[in-house]
């Protein structure tokens, strides 16, 4: 029985794709999201009551008093304008949450309660009914409940001890959805996939994997991020189709070489695509030490002088000799790490060294400073 050359080639290509997917494959749902399926941020302003004397200081946070007076007026209690309230058990807070896609009225959300005044702690407090609004100003949820703070603190006679943060707490299922947001899954018989990272190679691999699973012309790439996919028009069939679509294994293309520098903490992270060309690096440390001692200058006996405090400063500059190191070209991340460790520089010093190596053309990677 003869087998055509085209069939053999197709089998070889299929086996190569299968082998690659088994080695480094990721689910499509981890590489892309369905266009239109997103969450919406919610925010609200409220009051936390029932605090044990750890609330806002009303002299420095007048908005807390104004909020209490406004709330009591809505409940039919009118206070004289000359009334001066001293509220120690109330704190003004901002309430935040996220409305997930397809959320319906009656469902509950977890919320985060954050102090916006000078309250010492929200521990033991209760959040009063707070409307949560979206970016359009509409109310989408109502929040209320007991605040759970994952910390503890105590103070007495000027001494203070604190564990974790006391000004932020959470309420599980503390908000109830009052209004839903319409989520459209594409138009007609088409849905769109948005890749998390724009990459033409990954987009072409996703199209090939989808067409291999559901048939030719099912998916087509519009650009390096958006992929157009034909889907059933029936709602039930479309949900099942999207479930199978998200479970497809795709091998993403290797990302470009990148080095992330955090100038505040000195952290350096690089991916496996970073390469290093041969270069020479000279590194030396310069340290300045200033030592100040306070001494007392005594006047002579029977003189009218006064004892004064004199500061004696000593300045010492230490300069270690620079060492010229030859760094060979490296094609793997492990070799790059070994070469940088050979310099013997601190992470803060490596920030400047890597920038200089990039400017000299020996570091084959994109530098990103955060």
C-alpha positions in Angstrom: 0.0 0.0 0.0 1.6 3.3 -1.1 1.5 6.5 0.9 1.7 9.8 -0.9 4.5 12.3 -0.1 2.0 14.9 0.9 0.5 12.6 3.5 3.9 11.8 5.0 4.7 15.5 5.3 1.4 16.2 6.9 2.0 13.5 9.5 5.5 14.8 10.2 4.2 18.4 10.7 1.4 17.0 13.0 3.8 15.1 15.1 6.2 18.0 15.4 3.3 20.3 16.5 2.2 17.6 19.0 5.7 17.2 20.4 6.1 20.9 20.8 2.7 21.3 22.5 3.5 18.5 25.0 6.9 20.1 25.9 6.0 23.8 26.3 2.2 24.1 25.5 0.0 26.4 27.4 -3.8 26.6 27.4 -5.2 29.2 25.1 -7.1 30.8 28.1 -3.7 31.6 29.6 -2.5 33.3 26.5 -5.6 35.2 25.4 -8.9 36.6 26.6 -12.3 36.8 24.9 -13.0 40.3 23.7 -15.8 41.9 25.7 -15.5 39.5 28.7 -14.0 41.8 31.4 -14.5 43.1 34.9 -15.5 46.6 35.9 -14.1 48.5 38.8 -16.4 49.9 41.5 -15.8 52.5 44.2 -17.8 54.0 47.0 -17.5 56.3 50.0 -18.8 55.1 53.4 -18.5 55.1 57.2 -17.2 52.5 59.5 -18.8 52.6 63.0 -18.3 50.7 66.2 -14.6 51.3 66.6 -13.1 51.2 70.1 -11.8 54.8 70.2 -9.6 54.3 67.2 -11.6 56.3 64.7 -10.9 59.6 62.9 -9.9 62.7 64.8 -12.7 65.0 63.9 -10.6 68.2 64.3 -8.3 67.0 61.4 -10.9 65.2 59.3 -14.0 67.4 59.1 -15.5 65.3 56.3 -16.2 62.5 58.8 -18.4 64.8 60.9 -20.1 66.2 57.8 -20.9 62.6 56.6 -22.4 61.7 60.0 -24.5 64.8 60.1 -25.7 64.2 56.5 -26.6 60.5 57.3 -28.5 61.5 60.4 -30.5 64.1 58.5 -31.5 61.4 56.0 -32.8 59.4 59.0 -34.9 62.3 60.2 -32.6 63.6 62.9 -31.7 67.3 62.7 -28.8 68.6 64.7 -28.3 72.2 65.6 -25.7 74.0 63.5 -23.8 74.9 66.7 -23.4 71.2 67.7 -19.7 70.1 67.9 -19.4 66.4 67.5 -16.4 64.5 69.0 -16.5 61.2 67.1 -13.9 58.6 68.1 -15.7 55.5 67.0 -16.3 56.5 63.4 -14.0 56.4 60.4 -14.4 57.6 56.8 -13.4 54.9 54.3 -13.2 54.2 50.6 -14.8 50.9 49.5 -13.5 49.2 46.3 -14.5 46.1 44.5 -14.6 44.6 41.0 -17.8 43.6 39.2 -17.0 40.4 37.2 -18.4 39.7 33.8 -21.9 38.2 33.6 -22.7 39.2 37.2 -26.4 39.3 37.9 -28.4 41.1 40.6 -28.4 39.3 43.9 -24.9 37.9 43.6 -22.3 38.9 46.2 -18.9 40.4 45.8 -15.8 40.7 48.1 -14.9 44.3 49.0 -11.9 46.1 50.4 -12.4 48.8 53.0 -9.6 51.4 53.3 -9.3 54.3 55.8 -9.0 57.7 54.1 -8.6 59.7 57.4 -6.4 59.3 60.4 -8.1 56.4 62.0 -5.7 54.3 64.0 -7.5 51.0 63.3 -10.6 49.6 61.6 -10.5 46.5 63.7 -13.9 45.5 65.0 -15.8 48.1 63.0 -18.9 47.7 60.9 -19.3 49.3 57.4 -22.7 51.0 57.0 -24.7 50.7 53.8 -22.5 52.1 51.0 -23.4 52.4 47.3 -20.7 51.3 44.9 -20.6 53.2 41.6 -18.9 52.5 38.3 -17.1 54.9 36.0 -20.4 56.1 34.5 -21.7 57.2 38.0 -24.4 54.5 38.2 -24.9 52.3 41.3 -24.0 48.7 40.6 -23.8 47.2 44.1 -24.5 48.0 47.8 -22.0 47.1 50.5 -22.4 46.6 54.2 -20.9 44.2 56.9 -18.3 43.6 59.6 -14.8 44.6 58.6 -12.1 41.9 59.0 -8.7 43.3 59.7 -5.7 40.9 59.5 -3.6 42.7 62.1 -3.4 43.8 65.7 -1.9 46.7 67.6 -1.6 48.2 71.1 -0.2 51.4 72.5 0.3 52.8 76.0 2.4 55.6 77.6 4.0 56.5 74.3 5.0 52.9 73.4 3.4 51.2 70.4 3.4 47.7 69.0 1.7 46.8 65.7 1.4 43.6 63.6 0.4 44.0 59.9 -1.7 46.8 58.6 -4.7 48.1 60.6 -6.1 50.7 58.2 -7.3 48.3 55.5 -9.8 45.4 55.9 -12.0 43.1 53.8 -15.5 41.9 53.9 -16.2 38.6 52.2 -19.5 38.7 50.3 -19.9 42.2 51.7 -21.6 43.7 48.6 -24.7 42.7 46.7 -25.0 43.3 43.0 -27.9 45.6 42.1 -27.4 46.1 38.4 -25.8 43.9 35.7 -23.6 45.0 32.8 -24.4 43.6 29.4 -21.6 41.6 28.0 -21.7 40.9 24.3 -19.8 37.8 23.1 -18.9 39.0 19.6 -21.3 40.0 16.9 -23.4 37.5 15.0 -21.4 34.3 14.5 -17.9 35.8 15.3 -15.9 36.2 18.5 -12.6 37.9 18.9 -9.6 36.7 21.0 -7.2 39.3 22.4 -3.7 38.0 23.1 -2.1 39.1 26.3 1.1 40.1 24.5 1.2 41.3 20.9 3.3 38.8 19.0 2.8 37.8 15.3 4.4 34.4 15.8 2.1 33.5 18.7 -0.9 34.8 16.8 -0.1 32.5 13.8 0.4 29.5 16.1 -3.0 30.2 17.8 -4.7 30.4 14.4 -3.0 27.1 13.3 -4.1 25.3 16.5 -7.7 26.5 16.3 -8.0 25.5 12.7 -6.5 22.2 13.4 -9.0 21.5 16.1 -12.2 22.9 14.5 -11.5 22.9 10.8 -10.0 25.2 8.2 -11.0 28.9 8.1 -12.4 28.8 11.7 -9.8 31.4 12.9 -8.0 34.2 11.2 -5.5 36.7 12.6 -6.4 40.4 12.1 -3.1 41.6 13.5 -0.5 40.6 16.1 -3.0 40.7 18.9 -6.6 40.2 17.7 -7.8 36.8 16.3 -11.2 36.4 14.6 -12.9 33.1 15.3 -16.2 31.8 13.9 -18.5 30.6 16.6 -22.0 29.1 16.7 -24.9 31.6 16.8 -26.9 29.6 19.4 -26.0 30.7 22.9 -25.7 27.2 24.4 -23.6 25.9 21.6 -21.4 29.1 21.7 -20.7 28.6 25.4 -19.7 25.0 24.8 -17.6 26.0 21.8 -15.7 28.7 23.9 -15.1 26.2 26.6 -13.4 23.9 24.1 -11.6 26.8 22.5 -10.0 27.9 25.8 -8.7 24.3 26.5 -6.6 24.2 23.3 -2.9 23.8 23.9 -0.7 26.3 22.1 3.1 26.7 22.2 3.7 30.5 22.4 6.6 32.0 20.6 9.7 32.9 22.6 9.6 36.4 23.8 12.2 39.0 22.9 15.2 39.5 25.1 14.4 41.9 28.0 16.0 43.0 31.2 13.8 44.6 33.9 15.5 47.0 36.3 13.9 48.3 39.5 15.8 51.4 40.4 14.1 51.7 43.8 14.9 48.2 45.1 17.8 47.3 42.9 16.1 44.1 41.6 17.1 42.8 38.2 15.2 40.2 36.3 16.0 38.9 32.8 14.4 36.3 30.6 16.2 33.4 28.9 16.6 35.2 25.5 19.2 37.6 26.9 22.6 37.3 25.2 25.9 38.9 25.9 28.7 39.8 23.4 32.3 40.0 24.4 33.2 43.1 26.4 35.5 44.4 29.1 34.1 45.9 32.3 36.1 47.9 34.9 34.4 48.3 38.3 35.7 50.0 41.4 34.0 51.2 44.6 34.3 54.6 46.1 33.2 55.1 49.7 33.0 58.3 51.8 32.9 57.9 55.6 32.0 60.9 57.8 32.4 60.5 61.5 31.3 63.3 63.9 32.1 63.4 67.6 30.6 65.8 70.1 33.1 67.0 72.7 32.8 69.6 75.5 35.0 72.6 75.6 35.7 73.7 79.2 36.6 77.4 80.0 39.7 78.2 82.1 39.5 78.3 85.9 38.0 81.5 87.4 37.2 82.8 83.9 33.9 84.2 82.7 33.6 81.7 79.9 30.9 79.0 79.4 31.1 75.4 78.6 30.1 74.7 74.9 29.7 71.6 72.8 32.1 71.3 69.9 31.6 69.0 66.9 34.7 67.4 65.5 34.2 65.8 62.1 36.5 63.4 60.4 36.1 62.7 56.7 37.7 59.6 55.1 37.6 58.6 51.5 38.3 55.1 50.5 38.7 54.1 46.9 39.2 50.5 45.9 41.2 49.8 42.8 39.1 49.2 39.7 39.4 45.7 38.2 39.2 45.2 34.5 37.3 42.0 33.7 36.9 40.3 30.3 33.4 39.0 29.8 33.1 36.5 27.0 30.0 36.2 24.8 27.2 34.2 26.3 24.3 32.6 24.6 22.4 31.3 27.6 20.9 32.9 30.7 23.2 30.8 33.0 26.3 32.1 31.2 25.1 35.7 31.5 24.5 35.3 35.2 28.0 33.8 35.7 29.5 36.6 33.8 27.7 39.3 35.9 28.6 37.5 39.1 32.2 37.6 38.1 32.1 41.4 38.3 31.4 41.2 42.0 29.1 44.2 41.9 26.0 44.9 44.1 22.6 45.0 42.4 22.6 48.7 42.6 26.0 48.8 40.8 24.7 46.4 38.2 22.0 48.9 37.2 24.7 51.3 35.9 26.8 48.5 34.5 24.0 47.0 32.5 23.0 50.4 31.1 26.6 51.0 30.0 26.8 47.5 28.4 23.6 48.3 26.5 25.0 51.6 25.3 28.2 49.8 24.2 26.2 47.3 22.2 27.4 44.2 24.1 24.0 43.5 25.9 21.6 42.1 23.4 18.4 42.9 25.2 15.8 45.6 25.8 16.2 47.5 29.1 13.1 48.5 30.9 13.3 50.5 34.1 10.4 50.4 36.5 
